[in-house]
């Protein structure tokens, strides 16, 4: 089967985190003998290459190319805030995306669209003119943004014309249904985790320090400021803790300023630009993982929370906010702990509970590990998508 994938982001090399979750799915599908072709926007590096057997082509969406700003490493949602020039590029992106989809993917057996807005128009043309069926994956953010910018009718068209549209969590599915998308077109298939790579390993740990870990892009919806403030509360009872924030992004300077204002320099550190192998070591040298996501000012929230899956696959107990797709991963007090978003006191109480009760901590870690292995391996997710491809 020849599978064409239209996406907004895709890695340029092994270990590149830019769109890595899309690559991990398509790599698994490629391993099963299928020919996978990726069409993605140029993001500053290579334009034509093969990575893990997956064929990748990058297209330009504005000329001269050096002025392209929409699809950089920060992501479209943040880049489009830069001003009217970048907002205009959103329109040229949709145009060149559709043109290149028809030029380069017209001989595929099926098209898989990641984020139907802004990537679905080309798939609609391919179905109309070349009779190629297409499947969408909705992550959630395109629904929230469609509400904000009044493009729900376009999203409805792209979903209703699809053979199937997959949401990555019950939270994303609920947002779709509330927006009036056809229930019969929708299904749920989570994104997964490479359980062969993310796994428990023996590393040297500082037994005197309780290591708390959080990972993500430094943007509003990740809610890192609430975790930092919760750590301040935890320190009133436990002074042998340390928080490691792994990531970077537009809010990094604000996060550093908050750490300084709360006098937490000794207790909170920021780590960035690390390889997957280093990340694996960081997971395994930690004692607790926390994802304090919120609903941001644009109404966007966590579609699923893949870093939670990675942490659980490494044998870590986890705490997450009770929003978006996170409850699909965390069964409260069974595979982790759920807390209300932005609730600093509840978050600090949950952290203290995990620190205090070693037996409970171990229970959460074991149950989470087992659940991820059964439900969220990329092998299982890839098989699920292949069944969908074959049905359409």
C-alpha positions in Angstrom: 0.0 0.0 0.0 1.2 3.5 -0.9 0.3 5.9 1.9 0.6 9.7 1.5 0.8 11.7 4.7 0.1 15.5 4.8 1.4 17.1 8.0 2.5 20.4 9.4 5.6 19.0 11.1 8.1 16.2 10.6 11.6 15.4 11.9 14.6 16.1 9.7 16.9 13.6 11.3 16.9 10.8 13.9 16.4 12.3 17.4 14.7 15.5 16.0 11.7 16.1 18.3 9.9 18.3 15.7 6.8 16.2 14.8 8.4 13.0 16.3 5.1 11.4 17.2 3.9 11.5 13.6 7.2 9.9 12.5 7.0 7.1 15.1 3.6 6.1 13.8 4.6 6.2 10.1 7.9 4.4 10.9 5.9 1.5 12.4 3.6 1.4 9.4 6.6 1.5 7.0 8.2 -1.5 8.9 5.2 -3.5 7.9 6.1 -3.3 4.2 4.1 -0.2 3.2 5.5 2.7 1.2 5.0 5.9 3.2 5.4 9.4 1.6 5.4 12.5 3.8 4.5 15.9 2.6 5.4 18.7 5.1 6.3 22.4 5.0 9.9 23.5 4.9 11.2 24.3 8.4 14.7 25.5 7.8 16.7 22.3 7.0 16.6 19.5 4.4 13.9 19.3 1.7 14.1 15.7 0.4 15.3 12.8 2.4 14.5 9.3 3.8 14.4 8.7 7.5 13.9 5.1 8.9 12.5 4.1 5.5 9.9 6.9 5.3 10.2 9.2 2.2 9.9 12.9 3.1 9.4 15.9 0.9 9.3 19.5 2.2 7.5 22.2 0.3 7.9 26.0 0.3 4.8 28.1 1.1 6.2 31.6 0.6 8.8 33.3 -1.6 11.6 34.2 -1.1 12.0 31.1 1.0 14.1 33.0 3.6 11.1 35.0 4.7 9.1 31.8 5.6 8.1 32.2 9.3 4.9 30.2 9.8 6.3 26.7 10.1 9.3 27.2 12.3 10.3 25.2 15.3 7.9 27.1 17.6 4.9 25.7 15.8 2.2 27.5 13.8 0.0 28.4 16.8 2.8 30.5 18.3 4.4 31.7 15.1 1.1 33.1 13.7 1.0 35.5 16.7 4.1 37.4 15.3 2.0 39.7 13.1 0.0 40.3 9.9 2.9 39.1 7.7 2.9 35.6 9.3 -0.9 35.5 9.3 -0.8 36.1 5.6 1.5 33.2 5.2 -1.2 30.9 6.7 -3.2 31.6 3.5 -0.2 30.9 1.2 0.5 27.8 3.3 -2.9 26.4 2.5 -2.6 27.2 -1.2 0.9 25.6 -1.6 0.0 22.7 0.6 -2.9 21.9 -1.7 -0.9 22.4 -4.9 1.9 20.2 -3.7 -0.5 17.5 -2.4 -2.0 17.2 -5.9 1.4 17.2 -7.6 3.2 14.7 -5.4 0.6 12.4 -3.9 -1.8 11.7 -6.8 -0.6 8.1 -7.2 -1.2 7.1 -3.5 -3.7 4.4 -2.4 -4.8 6.4 0.6 -4.0 9.8 2.2 -3.6 10.4 5.9 -4.0 14.0 7.0 -2.5 15.1 10.3 -4.5 18.2 11.4 -7.2 18.7 8.8 -6.9 22.4 9.3 -4.5 23.5 7.7 -3.6 20.3 5.9 -6.9 18.9 4.6 -7.6 20.9 1.4 -5.1 18.9 -0.7 -6.7 15.6 0.5 -10.1 16.9 -0.5 -8.8 17.7 -4.0 -7.1 14.3 -4.3 -10.4 12.6 -3.4 -12.4 14.8 -5.8 -10.1 14.6 -8.8 -8.2 11.3 -8.3 -10.7 9.3 -6.2 -8.1 8.7 -3.4 -9.8 8.2 0.0 -8.4 10.1 2.9 -8.3 9.7 6.7 -7.9 12.6 9.2 -6.3 12.7 12.6 -7.6 15.4 14.8 -5.4 16.4 17.8 -7.8 18.8 19.3 -6.1 22.2 18.8 -7.5 22.6 15.4 -11.0 22.3 16.8 -10.4 24.9 19.5 -8.8 27.3 17.0 -11.6 26.7 14.5 -14.0 27.9 17.2 -11.9 30.9 17.9 -11.5 31.9 14.2 -14.9 30.9 13.0 -13.7 28.2 10.6 -15.9 25.3 12.0 -17.8 25.1 8.6 -14.5 24.4 6.9 -13.5 21.7 9.5 -17.0 20.1 9.1 -16.5 19.9 5.3 -13.1 18.3 5.6 -14.3 15.8 8.2 -17.6 15.0 6.4 -15.8 14.3 3.1 -13.2 12.0 4.8 -13.5 8.3 4.9 -12.8 8.4 8.6 -11.6 11.0 11.1 -9.7 9.8 14.1 -9.4 11.8 17.3 -6.5 11.1 19.7 -8.6 11.1 23.0 -12.0 11.3 24.4 -11.4 15.0 25.2 -10.7 15.6 21.5 -13.7 13.6 20.5 -15.9 15.6 22.8 -14.7 18.8 21.4 -15.5 17.6 17.9 -19.0 16.5 18.8 -19.7 19.8 20.6 -18.6 21.6 17.4 -21.2 19.7 15.4 -19.0 17.2 13.5 -20.7 14.1 12.3 -20.5 11.4 15.0 -20.5 8.5 12.4 -17.4 9.9 10.9 -15.5 10.0 14.2 -13.4 7.5 16.1 -10.7 7.4 18.8 -7.1 6.2 18.3 -4.5 7.5 20.7 -1.0 8.3 19.8 1.5 6.0 21.5 4.9 5.5 22.9 8.0 3.5 21.7 8.0 1.0 24.6 11.1 -0.7 23.1 13.0 2.5 23.7 11.3 4.1 26.6 11.8 1.5 29.3 13.2 1.1 32.8 17.0 1.0 32.9 19.5 0.9 35.6 20.9 4.4 36.3 22.7 5.9 39.3 20.2 7.9 41.3 20.7 10.4 44.1 18.8 8.7 47.0 19.0 11.8 49.1 17.1 14.0 46.6 13.5 13.4 45.4 13.6 14.2 41.7 10.5 15.7 40.1 10.5 15.8 36.3 8.3 17.7 33.7 8.8 17.9 30.0 7.3 20.0 27.3 7.5 23.0 25.1 7.5 26.2 27.1 4.1 27.6 26.1 1.0 28.7 28.1 -1.0 25.5 27.9 1.7 23.4 29.5 1.1 25.2 32.8 4.7 25.0 34.1 4.2 28.2 36.2 1.7 26.3 38.4 4.1 23.4 38.9 6.8 25.8 40.0 4.5 27.5 42.5 3.4 24.0 43.8 7.1 23.1 44.4 7.4 26.2 46.5 4.5 24.8 48.6 6.0 21.4 48.8 9.3 22.9 50.1 7.5 24.0 53.2 7.4 20.3 54.2 10.1 18.6 52.2 13.4 20.4 51.4 15.1 17.5 49.7 13.3 17.9 46.4 14.4 19.1 43.0 12.4 19.9 39.9 13.8 19.4 36.4 12.0 21.2 33.6 13.1 19.7 30.2 12.3 21.9 27.2 12.5 25.3 25.7 10.2 27.8 24.0 8.8 31.3 23.9 8.0 31.4 27.7 11.4 30.3 28.8 12.5 33.8 30.0 9.2 34.2 32.0 9.7 30.8 33.6 13.3 31.7 34.6 12.1 35.0 36.0 9.5 33.2 38.1 12.0 30.8 39.4 14.2 33.7 40.4 11.3 35.6 42.0 10.3 32.6 44.1 14.0 32.1 45.1 13.9 28.5 43.7 17.2 28.6 41.9 18.5 25.8 44.1 15.5 23.6 43.6 14.4 24.1 40.0 16.6 23.6 36.9 15.9 23.9 33.2 17.4 21.4 30.8 17.3 21.7 27.0 18.8 20.4 23.7 19.1 16.8 24.8 19.1 13.6 22.8 16.6 10.7 23.1 19.3 8.7 24.9 19.8 11.5 27.4 16.1 11.8 27.8 15.8 8.1 28.6 18.4 8.6 31.3 16.6 11.6 32.8 13.3 9.7 33.0 14.9 6.8 34.8 16.9 9.0 37.2 13.6 10.7 38.3 11.2 9.8 41.0 8.0 11.5 39.8 6.7 12.9 36.6 4.2 15.8 36.5 2.3 17.3 33.5 0.4 20.4 34.9 -1.4 21.3 31.7 -4.2 24.0 31.5 -6.7 25.4 29.1 -4.9 28.4 27.6 -6.1 31.8 26.7 -7.0 30.6 23.2 -9.1 27.7 24.6 -6.6 25.1 23.6 -5.5 22.3 25.9 -3.6 19.0 26.0 -4.7 16.6 23.3 -3.3 13.5 25.0 0.0 14.0 26.8 2.5 11.7 25.2 5.2 12.6 27.7 3.1 10.9 30.4 3.2 7.7 28.4 7.0 7.9 28.0 7.3 8.5 31.8 5.0 5.6 32.6 6.9 3.3 30.1 10.0 4.1 32.1 8.3 3.1 35.4 7.6 6.5 36.8 4.5 7.4 38.9 2.7 10.3 37.2 0.5 13.3 38.1 -1.5 15.2 35.5 -4.2 17.8 35.1 -7.7 16.5 34.8 -8.3 18.1 31.3 -8.1 17.2 27.6 -6.9 13.8 26.8 -4.9 13.3 30.1 -7.8 11.3 31.8 -7.5 8.8 28.9 -4.0 8.0 30.3 -4.4 8.5 34.0 -7.0 6.5 36.0 -7.0 8.5 39.2 -5.3 6.7 42.1 -4.7 3.7 39.9 -2.3 4.6 37.1 -1.5 8.0 38.4 -3.0 11.1 40.1 -5.4 13.6 38.5 -5.5 17.2 39.8 -7.6 20.2 38.8 -5.8 22.5 36.4 -4.2 25.7 37.9 -4.9 24.3 41.5 -1.5 24.9 43.1 -2.5 23.6 46.5 -4.1 20.3 45.2 -1.0 19.8 43.0 1.3 20.3 45.9 -0.8 17.9 48.1 -0.6 15.2 45.4 3.2 15.6 45.1 3.6 15.4 48.9 1.4 12.3 48.9 3.6 10.6 46.4 6.8 11.6 48.3 5.4 10.4 51.6 4.0 7.0 50.6 6.6 4.8 49.0 4.2 1.9 48.7 1.5 4.0 47.0 4.2 5.5 44.7 5.3 2.0 43.6 1.7 0.9 43.0 1.1 3.9 40.6 4.3 3.1 38.8 3.6 -0.6 38.3 0.0 -0.1 37.2 0.9 2.7 34.8 3.7 0.7 33.3 1.4 -2.3 32.6 -1.3 -0.1 31.1 1.1 1.6 28.7 2.5 -1.7 27.5 -1.0 -3.1 26.8 -2.8 0.0 25.3 -0.3 2.5 24.0 2.6 0.8 22.2 3.3 2.1 18.7 2.9 -1.4 17.4 -0.6 -1.6 18.6 -1.5 1.9 17.3 0.0 1.2 13.9 -2.0 -2.0 13.6 -5.1 0.0 14.4 -4.5 2.6 11.7 -3.7 -0.1 9.1 -7.1 -1.7 9.8 -8.7 1.7 9.2 -6.7 2.2 5.9 -7.8 -1.2 4.6 -11.5 -0.7 5.5 -11.7 2.5 3.4 
